[in-house]
């Protein structure tokens, strides 16, 4: 699913990787909370390296509050 980090992915492909839905990704885009995306006309596409960076930035060592 991720052959080349610079290749583009559809919301469905990214959703599958993140184990969520394309609709949930759309909500993240609307709220400005999800991975960086590109709009090509009406199409939404993600670069795999942006998705990976977004996931890596959310690494946590605890579920408790951060101080």
WOUR-V768327 format. One record per residue. SS is DSSP state (@ for helix, = for strand, . for the rest). PHI is phi as a letter, one per 20 degrees, with the letter a starting at -180 (999 if undefined). OMEGA is omega in degrees with one decimal (* if undefined). Layout:
BEGIN
[[SS;PHI;OMEGA] [SS;PHI;OMEGA]]
END
This chain:
BEGIN
[[.;999;-175.7] [.;c;-173.9] [.;f;-175.6] [.;b;-174.8] [.;g;-180.0] [.;e;-179.8] [.;f;-177.8] [=;e;-179.1] [=;c;176.3] [=;e;174.9] [@;g;179.1] [@;f;179.2] [@;f;178.9] [@;f;178.5] [@;g;178.7] [@;f;178.8] [@;f;-177.5] [@;e;-178.8] [.;l;175.8] [.;c;-179.5] [.;d;175.4] [@;f;177.8] [@;f;177.3] [@;f;175.9] [@;f;178.0] [@;f;176.9] [@;f;176.7] [@;f;177.8] [@;f;-178.7] [@;f;-179.0] [@;e;-178.2] [.;m;-174.5] [.;d;-173.1] [.;e;178.0] [.;f;174.9] [.;g;-179.2] [.;c;177.2] [=;c;174.1] [=;d;175.6] [=;d;-170.4] [.;m;177.4] [.;e;-177.9] [=;e;173.8] [=;d;178.2] [=;c;179.3] [=;d;168.5] [=;e;-178.0] [@;g;-178.9] [@;f;174.5] [@;f;178.6] [@;f;179.1] [@;f;179.0] [@;f;179.4] [@;f;178.1] [@;f;-179.0] [@;f;-179.9] [@;f;-179.5] [.;d;176.7] [.;f;-177.4] [.;c;175.8] [.;d;178.8] [.;b;175.6] [.;e;-179.2] [.;f;179.9] [.;f;177.4] [.;e;179.9] [.;c;*]]
END
